[in-house]
C-alpha cells in the first residue's frame, strides 16, 4: 500500500454543531484522527499518517498559513517513504489555497485537497466520503503529474481552475467551461483531461519560498463605484486586482486614477466579475497597456499569482508573461 499523509487545516469537515443539523455550526472543532476513525475501510486503501497542522475556519486562512502549509508539504515530499498528500480544508477559501499550493509545492507526488459542505455532526455528512475518495486519489498512479487537485462529490478538479459555485449544495464546486479532470467511481480513479499551465515542479515559485508575500488587494467595480476606493487601497498595497464588469471594465474616472497610480509604482491586474469571463488586453479600458490581464483567473486567484509574481519581479512585462504561463 501507498503511504499517504493527511494534513488537516480545519474547515467544515472538522465542524461541529447541533446533532443532525447542517447549518449554524462551528468549523474546525474536531481532530483529524477522529474523522479518520469514523470512515470504514479507509486504512485498507493506504498507510495513513495524520497531521493536525491547523484547525481553523477557512475564512481565517491567510498568507502565513499558506507558506506554512507549503513548507510542510515540501519538507515531507523529500522523504522517499511518502507517496502523496491529502489536505483537509474549509470550502470558502479552498480555491485560493489550492491555487497557491499548485504554484508553490515542489513535488511530482499527488496533493489532493478536500473538505465538506456539511459538518461532521450533520445527518449524512459528506466529509467522510470526500476524505475516503481523496485518499484513494492520492494513492493512485493516475494522479501523478496533474499538479494540486481537489476532490469533491466524486469529482476531480484542477487546483488552478476550481471555483466554489454553491454555498448550500454538497456538489459545490466546478471549473466552469473547462470541465473537470476526472471522476471517482467509489475507490477507482478515472482521469479524462489535464491542465497545460505550469504548476508544482515546473513552477518558478516552487524553487524557493519568500519569508512573506507582497501586499496585494482586490477592488470590486460596480456602477457608480467611488474612485477613492483605488486611492485608498494603493496606500497599503503594492498591487491591486480590479474585479471589473464585463471583460474587466470600469469607468473613465477609474481609468484616470489607475494611470496615475501606475506612475507611482502600483501594479494593476484586470479581472472580471463575470463567472465565466476571460480578460484580454484592451485598447479602450487600458490604452497605455499598464494593466495585466487575468486571462481566465478569478479575481482572488489573480491576487495569489500577483503576490507570488511580485516576490520575483516588479517588471510589468515579466509579470504579464507569468500570467500567460500560469
Protein Blocks (a to p, Z undefined) as FASTA:
>chain_A
ZZdddddebdjklgccdehiaghiaehkbcfklmmmmpghklmmpccddddfbacdfklg
cfklmmmmmmmmmmmmmpmkbgbdcddddfklmmmmmmmmmmmpccfbdcdddddfbdfk
bghiaklmmmmmmmmmmmpmklgonapaddeehiacdfklgccfbfkbfblccehjnopf
bdcehjaccdfbdcfbdehjlpmklmpccfbdcddddddddehiafklmmmmmmmcfbdc
dddehjopacfklmmmmmmmmmnopacddddfbfkbccdddfklmmnopaccekjacfkl
mmmmmmmmmmmoccfklmmmmmmmZZ
